[in-house]
Amino acid sequence: MSKALCWVGLILSLIVFLIFLLDVSAAIPFGRRNIFVDVVFMVIALLMMWMSWTTYREQK
């Protein structure tokens, strides 16, 4: 069960990262209202991906 939660966290943070990357590059979902917020959310999503991946590796 905990491995599945690691994968869910990894996939959801990847989706968040891609949404905000799309907003920075093409201004599609949010209209590029504040680039600073987009970058902060992308960094947080990358940190979440890293934490999910390292937790998954520790459980093997």
Secondary structure, 3 states (H helix, E strand, C coil): CHHHHHHHHHHHHHHHHHHHHHHHHHCCCCCCCCHHHHHHHHHHHHHHHHHHHHHHHHCC
